């Protein structure tokens, strides 16, 4: 199973179309929006037109309309555990998860990096409390401009969509998790010049 993780669509229709193209090209089964999506229409369009399951949490630029759009399609993961194809994950967004689930999860998706659980600048202690309670194998955060990965803490950030980055989270049959940083321009260039030989 493959999930594309993206931060900062900021209501851009062209970025959303590129995301949809890449989801199909990379055979992703889902897209996780790590905040700052801005437009509920984007959520609805991704869900109806791209043949992927859409999940997401709220960022500082998102309104409740984005939460409503995600809820309508069963993709609002903020402060709740979701089992998707045998992988358990939890979202942390602006609400801060006052009540943290006590079950363990495979992945925590957060709109902001924590103070301790970050691979770029520290932002919020919200995610730290959730990680300590749920003990995930991987923490994926938004809000980092450049892609980064902290191997010791298992924290990954795909970087900013506006700067041309996406993240890919893959699950093997024996439940191992692999992450990759994708440069959008390179992936598209490879698909145009060698459509049968895409390797990521």
C-alpha positions as CSV (number, residue, x, y, z in Angstrom):
1,X,0.0,0.0,0.0
2,X,1.2,3.5,-0.8
3,X,0.1,6.8,0.7
4,X,1.1,10.2,-0.7
5,X,1.5,12.8,2.1
6,X,1.3,16.4,1.2
7,X,1.4,19.7,3.1
8,X,0.3,23.1,1.9
9,X,-1.9,22.9,-1.2
10,X,-3.2,26.3,-0.2
11,X,-6.3,26.0,-2.4
12,X,-4.2,25.7,-5.6
13,X,-6.2,23.9,-8.4
14,X,-3.0,23.3,-10.5
15,X,-1.2,21.7,-7.5
16,X,-4.2,19.5,-6.8
17,X,-4.3,18.3,-10.5
18,X,-0.6,17.5,-10.3
19,X,-1.2,15.6,-7.0
20,X,-4.0,13.6,-8.7
21,X,-1.8,12.8,-11.7
22,X,1.0,11.6,-9.4
23,X,-1.4,9.5,-7.2
24,X,-2.4,7.7,-10.3
25,X,1.1,7.4,-11.7
26,X,2.5,6.1,-8.5
27,X,-0.4,3.8,-7.9
28,X,-1.1,5.3,-4.5
29,X,-4.2,4.1,-2.7
30,X,-4.5,7.2,-0.5
31,X,-3.6,10.8,0.0
32,X,-3.0,12.3,3.4
33,X,-3.4,16.1,3.6
34,X,-1.2,17.4,6.4
35,X,-2.9,20.8,6.7
36,X,-3.2,24.1,4.9
37,X,-5.4,22.6,2.2
38,X,-7.6,25.7,2.5
39,X,-10.3,24.6,0.1
40,X,-13.0,22.1,0.9
41,X,-13.6,21.8,-2.9
42,X,-10.1,20.3,-3.2
43,X,-11.0,17.6,-0.7
44,X,-14.2,16.7,-2.6
45,X,-12.5,16.8,-6.0
46,X,-9.6,14.6,-4.9
47,X,-12.1,12.1,-3.5
48,X,-14.4,12.0,-6.5
49,X,-11.9,12.3,-9.4
50,X,-8.6,10.7,-8.4
51,X,-9.6,7.2,-7.3
52,X,-7.8,7.5,-3.9
53,X,-9.0,7.6,-0.3
54,X,-8.4,11.1,1.1
55,X,-7.5,11.6,4.7
56,X,-6.5,14.8,6.5
57,X,-6.0,17.0,9.5
58,X,-6.4,20.8,9.9
59,X,-3.5,23.3,9.5
60,X,-3.5,26.9,10.6
61,X,-4.9,28.1,7.3
62,X,-7.8,25.7,7.3
63,X,-11.4,26.5,8.2
64,X,-14.0,24.2,9.6
65,X,-15.3,23.8,6.0
66,X,-12.2,21.6,5.3
67,X,-13.0,19.5,8.4
68,X,-16.6,19.1,7.2
69,X,-15.5,18.1,3.7
70,X,-13.1,15.5,5.1
71,X,-15.8,14.2,7.6
72,X,-18.3,13.8,4.7
73,X,-16.0,11.3,3.0
74,X,-14.8,9.6,6.2
75,X,-11.4,11.1,5.9
76,X,-11.1,13.4,8.9
77,X,-8.6,11.7,11.1
78,X,-7.9,14.3,13.7
79,X,-7.8,12.8,17.2
80,X,-9.1,9.4,16.2
81,X,-7.5,6.1,15.3
82,X,-8.3,4.8,11.8
83,X,-7.6,1.3,10.5
84,X,-6.8,1.5,6.7
85,X,-5.8,-1.7,5.0
86,X,-4.5,-3.1,8.3
87,X,-2.5,0.0,9.2
88,X,-3.6,2.0,12.2
89,X,-3.0,5.7,12.2
90,X,-4.0,8.8,14.0
91,X,-4.1,12.5,13.1
92,X,-3.1,15.5,15.1
93,X,-4.2,18.9,13.9
94,X,-5.3,22.2,15.3
95,X,-7.6,20.8,17.9
96,X,-4.6,19.4,19.8
97,X,-6.3,16.1,20.8
98,X,-7.4,16.9,24.4
99,X,-8.2,13.2,24.8
100,X,-5.5,11.0,23.5
101,X,-6.4,7.4,22.5
102,X,-4.6,4.9,24.6
103,X,-4.1,2.3,21.9
104,X,-0.9,2.0,20.0
105,X,-0.8,3.1,16.4
106,X,1.5,2.6,13.4
107,X,1.7,6.2,12.2
108,X,0.9,9.6,13.6
109,X,0.1,12.3,11.0
110,X,0.4,15.8,12.3
111,X,-0.1,19.2,10.7
112,X,2.8,20.6,12.8
113,X,6.1,19.2,14.0
114,X,6.5,18.8,17.8
115,X,9.2,20.2,20.0
116,X,10.8,16.8,20.5
117,X,9.4,15.0,17.5
118,X,10.6,17.2,14.6
119,X,13.1,17.1,11.8
120,X,12.9,20.9,11.2
121,X,12.0,23.8,13.5
122,X,10.1,23.0,16.6
123,X,6.5,24.2,16.5
124,X,4.1,22.6,19.0
125,X,4.0,20.2,21.9
126,X,0.6,18.7,20.7
127,X,2.2,16.0,18.7
128,X,4.8,15.1,21.4
129,X,2.1,14.1,23.9
130,X,0.3,12.0,21.3
131,X,3.5,10.2,20.2
132,X,4.5,9.4,23.8
133,X,1.1,8.0,24.5
134,X,0.6,5.9,21.3
135,X,4.2,4.9,20.5
136,X,4.0,4.9,16.7
137,X,6.5,3.4,14.3
138,X,6.6,6.7,12.3
139,X,5.6,10.3,12.8
140,X,4.8,12.3,9.6
141,X,4.5,16.1,10.0
142,X,3.6,19.0,7.8
143,X,4.9,22.6,8.1
144,X,8.6,21.9,7.2
145,X,9.5,23.8,4.1
146,X,12.2,21.4,3.0
147,X,11.9,17.6,3.3
148,X,13.6,16.0,6.2
149,X,13.9,12.7,8.1
150,X,15.2,12.1,11.7
151,X,16.2,8.4,11.7
152,X,16.5,8.2,15.5
153,X,13.1,9.6,16.3
154,X,11.4,8.2,13.2
155,X,10.1,11.6,12.2
156,X,9.5,12.4,8.5
157,X,8.3,15.6,6.8
158,X,7.6,15.7,3.0
159,X,8.4,19.4,2.7
160,X,6.2,22.0,1.0
161,X,4.1,21.2,-2.0
162,X,4.7,24.8,-3.1
163,X,8.4,24.1,-3.2
164,X,7.8,21.0,-5.3
165,X,7.9,18.2,-2.7
166,X,5.7,15.2,-1.8
167,X,6.2,12.3,0.5
168,X,5.5,8.7,-0.2
169,X,4.8,6.2,2.7
170,X,4.8,2.6,1.7
171,X,3.8,-0.5,3.7
172,X,5.2,-3.9,2.9
173,X,3.3,-7.1,3.4
174,X,5.2,-7.8,6.7
175,X,4.1,-4.3,8.0
176,X,7.4,-2.6,7.5
177,X,7.1,1.1,6.7
178,X,9.3,2.9,4.1
179,X,9.3,6.6,3.3
180,X,10.5,8.5,0.3
181,X,10.8,12.1,-0.6
182,X,9.6,12.9,-4.1
183,X,10.7,15.9,-6.2
184,X,7.6,16.5,-8.3
185,X,9.5,17.9,-11.3
186,X,11.8,14.8,-11.5
187,X,8.9,12.3,-11.2
188,X,7.0,14.0,-13.9
189,X,10.0,14.4,-16.2
190,X,10.8,10.7,-15.8
191,X,7.2,9.7,-16.6
192,X,7.2,11.9,-19.8
193,X,10.6,10.7,-21.1
194,X,10.4,7.0,-20.0
195,X,6.8,6.2,-19.1
196,X,7.4,2.5,-18.8
197,X,10.5,2.8,-16.6
198,X,9.4,4.8,-13.6
199,X,11.4,4.0,-10.6
200,X,11.1,5.8,-7.3
